[in-house]
Amino acid sequence: MNPHKTQTNDQSTSGIDSANHALSYLRAIKHRYTWLGILLLAVASIGAWQGFAQDPAKQKPRKPQMSDTIKANMYADNWFVLYINGELTAVDSIRFIPHNVISVDVLPTYPMNIAVMAKDNADPNTGMEYANTNIGDAGFILKFSDGTITDASWKAQAFSKGPIDRDTKNPKAVHTPIPENWFAVDFDDSGWKQAKEYSEEQVSPKQPYFEHDFQGAKFIWSDDIELDNTVIFRKTITSPPDGKPRADFSNLNNVVPDSPPRRNRPPR
């Protein structure tokens, strides 16, 4: 018997066993990490789907429902008209008195450009009211349920003023032409001043104001709440102030949206 040959065979067998063991180990690792990769991919997919499901802006277009709207409350002394993203949205139904609150539902799209023309009741020739016996005051306040409010961050520009120099014996009013596109989204208001805030005591709102939610909002006007009789306000809301994600319905005319689920009518 050749001892060298036996030793060589033993070494060969040992080498084969080591190789087989290493190969089995590699296969186990591969199998383990393959399942680990699949598991990680599944977790990532679930997370992406949850993010998609939780972000209305990423979902397939659907028909809006009333739950997608926000409530808009507005009070003016004495009258206003409001545009959102260039579209007529609300008009005060009472031009003078009694003072009233206009409350409407709005389907928001962000950025949301808001443009408001507000007027104090005044004779266009004199700037006075009540048969030219009184210099009136003014004020405008707005609050949306998404957290949008009026404050000094709005832009304001007066276009009618009177009576000049507070002359009530020979009262006269002056007017600046109102731009035709003052409500357009791309209107340039960079040269306008910031609105000025006024207190409830200065504006003295009437009862309907206290029956609606204006918490956090400020009365605004131009620099002169008594002599400036026509004022335009503008503000762009870049995203929902309350931080709540909302679906974008601005392109509904160009898509076929899903209909909301129908509810069965209760039996009669």
FENCORLIN-V239121 format. One record per helix or strand of 3 or more residues. SS is the DSSP state (a for helix, b for strand). FROM is the first residue (numbers start at 0). TO is the last residue. Records with the same first field share a line. If there is no record, write none. Layout:
# FENCORLIN-V239121
SS = FROM-TO, FROM-TO
This chain:
# FENCORLIN-V239121
a = 2-53, 55-57, 65-67, 163-165, 199-202, 206-209, 251-253
b = 69-76, 78-83, 86-90, 100-105, 111-118, 138-143, 154-161, 172-174, 195-197, 218-220, 227-236
